[in-house]
């Protein structure tokens, strides 16, 4: 039996109809709303490629049933910056050439955005490593990614002080 749910994705309202209430949010984002930046990786919540923010918390959208996020604020990688004004984490990843194949990056970026938003303090390499422990990168670019997140965290903290 089909049901309709109201979602707020990247600040825009959407009424989406799904055949099953336990349909993963990931499928709705990619297949219904056309937001392909959120990746399908393992489908088990193990790789972190599908990470999005729901009310500011990083969640793996392959594990989140669409009914459970109705009327909540959902932020995907498409919603954090624009082509003419990238988010500091996107700028830092580009500047430090932290991405290789890029498949994991949207999930890593969203995990980093949640961490930076929830902890405006100075960059903490151990905290970054713990945060990224649920995001797999098979290219081995974690060292550069961590440096990019440190750079973005400093820039966000400096911007908050202004």
Buried (B, 14 or more C-beta within 10 A) or exposed (E): EEBEBEBBBBEEEBEBEBEEBEBBBBBBBBEBBEBBBBBBBEBEBEBBBBBBBBEEEBBBBBBBBBBBBBEBBBBBBBBBBEEEEBBBBBBBBEEBEBBBEBBBBBBBBBBBBBBBBEBEEEBBEEBBEEBBEBBBBEBEBBEBBBBBBBBBBBBBBEEEEE
